[in-house]
Amino acid sequence: MTNFDEIIERRNTDSLKYDFAARRGLPEDVLPLWVADMDFRTPPCVIEALVEKSRHGIFGYSESREDYFAVLKSWFSRRFGWKVQPEWLIKTPGVVYAICMAIRALTSEGDAVLIQQPVYYPFESSVINNDRELVVNELAYENGRYHIDFEDFERKITQHRVKMFILCSPHNPVGRVWTKEELTRMGDICVKHGVIVVADEIHADFVYPGYSHTVFANIKPEFADITVTCTAPTKTFNLAGLQISNIFVSNQRMRKRIKQEISRTGYSQLNVMGMVACKAAYAQGEEWLEELKAYLQGNLDFVRSFVSERMPEIRLVEPEGTYLIWLDCRALGLNDKALDDLVIQRAKLWLDGGHMFGQGGSGFQRLNIACPRSLLEQAMERLAAAVANR
Ligand SMILES: Cc1ncc(COP(=O)(O)O)c(C=O)c1O
């Protein structure tokens, strides 16, 4: 059994989460629960594989072989019932990179790209930085739950002649695990209007009991034909710094264009350590993942009861998936700057302010619960004190 309660020192390890507060204008002593990586060690099987590779000591150009693909294929088949083919695979050093490549390869400057805010903020910047038109289908929030405004979704697509839709499934930060019905309805609209779908499914492995992740491209062949599916072992096994993601595109024409675009950037072989880690994680890390998910469930239960007992002004939006918790702080009656101030300066916490996630994000904060419970307890006490003394 893994001891997820263990506190592992991350300061002075070049950690983006821990070592850059002051440089980013925050107090040095903030407790960081922002960026989506975990304060847990990756599973022993991954560490051992990386150590073995290190001991070999040769880090020349490397490429994946059949055994790498076999491990991916087995993972997606047994966990999601999705049968991937070797020729569909494009390996990239990250999902955001893949999204940018898909935007550049499959749309032209000025084309409209649709996203569903509030959403992971690099979606917006990837569209804007590539000189495409950003179109937003804002998620509807009613009675503590998010859903899709399908009429607005289709209207935005037709009005702006949308070329591409970037789907976040499961959704960061609102925590929805979209149902097969919801995905089908969106997919049918995209097929009808010739919209390409980039399905970012990086959080697919984190789904709470009672919910299940549906691979968008696996719903119908017509969906597979318009979809770029982005997957990665990096959230699941805490490997973000190793930069490895597996992108599946069954449509040959789309795949060729994405590969060409990647090649234009001068990128070819992946970092070998990312491949080693990915293979070990998917081949042998499943038991660890199930233990982790049980621990995260405990963290979620703790935060839910703490918030309802000690900070009833704040509402926890019940997540169906992901280890990112979306806190509705609007009843505090603070504007975004004042809310950020309360969190950062008074509570001494580093969270992600909801406004960063675009439309519909104002008045919310995103909390990363993938850390030892004692740390989370400390963070919640700090937040409760700041809220009480505001
Ligand atoms: C929805 C989503 N996509 C992509 C990423 C990052 O992926 P990568 O590090 O592979 O670019 C994250 C990280 O938080 C995420 O939440």
The ligand as an SDF file (V2000), in Angstrom:
LIG
                    3D

 16 16  0  0  0  0  0  0  0  0999 V2000
   -7.5080   19.6740  -19.6040 C   0  0  0  0  0  0  0  0  0  0  0  0
   -6.0190   19.6870  -19.6100 C   0  0  0  0  0  0  0  0  0  0  0  0
   -5.3520   19.5230  -20.7570 N   0  0  0  0  0  0  0  0  0  0  0  0
   -4.0090   19.5250  -20.8080 C   0  0  0  0  0  0  0  0  0  0  0  0
   -3.2590   19.7240  -19.6690 C   0  0  0  0  0  0  0  0  0  0  0  0
   -1.7720   19.7790  -19.7540 C   0  0  0  0  0  0  0  0  0  0  0  0
   -1.2700   18.8610  -20.6050 O   0  0  0  0  0  0  0  0  0  0  0  0
    0.2540   18.8770  -21.0520 P   0  0  0  0  0  0  0  0  0  0  0  0
    1.0750   19.1210  -19.8140 O   0  0  0  0  0  0  0  0  0  0  0  0
    0.4360   17.5040  -21.5940 O   0  0  0  0  0  0  0  0  0  0  0  0
    0.4030   19.9390  -22.0660 O   0  0  0  0  0  0  0  0  0  0  0  0
   -3.9150   19.9100  -18.4470 C   0  0  0  0  0  0  0  0  0  0  0  0
   -3.1330   20.1570  -17.2370 C   0  0  0  0  0  0  0  0  0  0  0  0
   -3.6120   20.6040  -16.2510 O   0  0  0  0  0  0  0  0  0  0  0  0
   -5.3100   19.8860  -18.4160 C   0  0  0  0  0  0  0  0  0  0  0  0
   -5.9830   20.0600  -17.2880 O   0  0  0  0  0  0  0  0  0  0  0  0
  1  2  1  0
  2  3  1  0
  2 15  2  0
  3  4  2  0
  4  5  1  0
  5  6  1  0
  5 12  2  0
  6  7  1  0
  7  8  1  0
  8  9  2  0
  8 10  1  0
  8 11  1  0
 12 13  1  0
 12 15  1  0
 13 14  2  0
 15 16  1  0
M  END
$$$$
